[in-house]
Amino acid sequence: MKAVKFIVCLLFGLMFINAGSDKFLHYMPMPELPAELLKVGEAFMSITWLMPLVGSIEILGGVLFIIPKTRALGAIVILPVLVGIILHNMTYMPSGLGIAGILFLIELWVIFDNREKYKTLLT
């Protein structure tokens, strides 16, 4: 079970490292987007600090998520980004909800698995 958990967390972390790196290096091709989504993208790009911040958080959270000792912290770091991904897919791209939902379930699993570490934050 430990090996399965590590592989799942490794893949999860690598997906976020890849997504964060793309925000800096722009190596993944952009699909054709509807006009409404282009407006949203232009609005995000007009805030010059936003994409580097999100990319940095994705890379940091992905690295923390891969390392078993820091996985609980990585799950908390990635959570706001993942909520944004879910909301974006619900609003603009429902076709992406499948993979976003799987990532969210992995996130919830890791948070639940590390619930003892979070108790000190809540008391």
N, C-alpha and C positions, 0 to 999 in steps of 0.2 A: 504493500500500500504506500510505503514511503517513496518508492521509486516512481509510482504513478503520480503521486502528489508533486514530486519534484519536476517531472516531465511536464505536467500541466502548468505548473507555475513558471517553468522555464519558457514554454511557448507563449504564455500570457505576457510575461515580461519582455520577451523579444518582440512581440507585436507592438507593444507600447514604445520600446526603444526605436523600432523601425519608424513608427508614426511620428515620434518626436524628432528623429533625425531628418525625416523628410521635410519638416517645417523649416529646417535650416538649409538643407542641400538641394531640395526640390528634384529628386531623382525619380519619383513615381509619376507616371503620366496622369493628367487630370482628365476625367471623363467629361463628355458633353453635359452641361448642366442647364436646367431650365432657367428662364429669365429671373424668376423669383429667387432662386438659389444663388444666381450670379450677384444679385443686389446684396444678399446677405454676405457673400464672400467679399464683395467690395467694401462693405461696411467694416468687416473684421480687419481687412487689410489697411483701412484708413487709420486704424488704431495701431500705430507702428510697434508698440511694445507687447501687444496681446499674443500674437503667434509665437514670438520667441519665448514668452513666459510659459505658454501652454506646452511648447516643445520641450522646454527645460524640465517642466514638471513631469511630462510623459517619460522622458529619459531617466530622470532621477527615480521616479516611482517604479519604472520597469526594472532598473538595476536593483533597487531595494527589494522588489518582489521576488527576484530570482534567488537572492541569498536567504537561506532558511532563517538565519538569526535576525534579519531585518525585515522579514516578510510582513509582519504585523504593521510596521511603520509604512512600508510600501503600499499596503492595502489602503491605509488611511490617506496617503498622499494621492493615490490614483482615484479614490472615490469621487471627488468633485468633477474630475475630467470625465469619468465614466458616466456619471449622471448627465452631464452635458451631452455626451454622445448619444445616450438613450433618448433624451428629449429632442435632440436634433433629428434623429432617425424617426421618431414618432411624428414630428411636425413636417419634415421636408422629404425624407427618404424612407418610407416604410419598408422598402425592399431590404434595407440594411439592418432591420430589427433582429433578424435571426442570429447573426454573428454578435451583434451588440448584446442581445439577450444572453447568449452563452457566456460572453465575457463578464456580464453582470452576475450571472449565477456563480461563476468561478470566484469572483470578488466576494460575494456573500458567503460562499463556502469558506474562504480563507479568513474572513472576518469572524465567522462563527467558530472556526477552528482555533482562533487566537483570542477568544472572548475573555479568557482569564487575564491576559495581558492588558486588556482595556479597562478592567474593573477599577484600577487605581486612578484612571482618568475621570471616572464617573462618581467617585466617592469624595 
